[in-house]
Amino acid sequence: MDQQNLSETTSPSETRRAKRIAKGYTIEDLAIATGLTATEIAASEQDDAAPEHHVERIAHVLA
């Protein structure tokens, strides 16, 4: 599935999870890379209301 189709058919939280997995990161790996906690990463993948500064940190690492 290409990037455009992924974002058209999934929520932002599902897209973040898919990008993390595609890059080979575990939740713990991404937590270390972003400076967030594993709980914050998991919440961002389950809730589309994640704080914007968390989303920005995750997006920066997964870019």
GIWO-V244744 format. One record per residue. N is the residue number from 1. RES is the residue in three letters. PHI is phi in degrees with one decimal (999 if undefined). Layout:
# GIWO-V244744
((N,RES,PHI) (N,RES,PHI))
This chain:
# GIWO-V244744
((1,MET,999) (2,ASP,-80.6) (3,GLN,-59.7) (4,GLN,-63.7) (5,ASN,-64.8) (6,LEU,-60.0) (7,SER,-74.0) (8,GLU,-79.7) (9,THR,-111.8) (10,THR,-130.8) (11,SER,-75.6) (12,PRO,-56.8) (13,SER,-67.2) (14,GLU,-66.9) (15,THR,-65.0) (16,ARG,-59.8) (17,ARG,-62.3) (18,ALA,-62.4) (19,LYS,-65.9) (20,ARG,-60.4) (21,ILE,-64.5) (22,ALA,-61.5) (23,LYS,-82.0) (24,GLY,84.4) (25,TYR,-87.4) (26,THR,-84.4) (27,ILE,-59.7) (28,GLU,-64.9) (29,ASP,-59.9) (30,LEU,-67.7) (31,ALA,-60.9) (32,ILE,-63.8) (33,ALA,-67.5) (34,THR,-97.4) (35,GLY,82.0) (36,LEU,-93.5) (37,THR,-87.8) (38,ALA,-60.5) (39,THR,-63.3) (40,GLU,-66.7) (41,ILE,-64.0) (42,ALA,-59.3) (43,ALA,-63.4) (44,SER,-67.4) (45,GLU,-91.9) (46,GLN,-115.7) (47,ASP,-134.8) (48,ASP,-75.7) (49,ALA,-101.1) (50,ALA,-62.2) (51,PRO,-56.2) (52,GLU,-58.2) (53,HIS,-68.0) (54,HIS,-70.0) (55,VAL,-59.1) (56,GLU,-64.3) (57,ARG,-64.9) (58,ILE,-65.2) (59,ALA,-59.7) (60,HIS,-61.4) (61,VAL,-70.7) (62,LEU,-86.1) (63,ALA,-66.3))
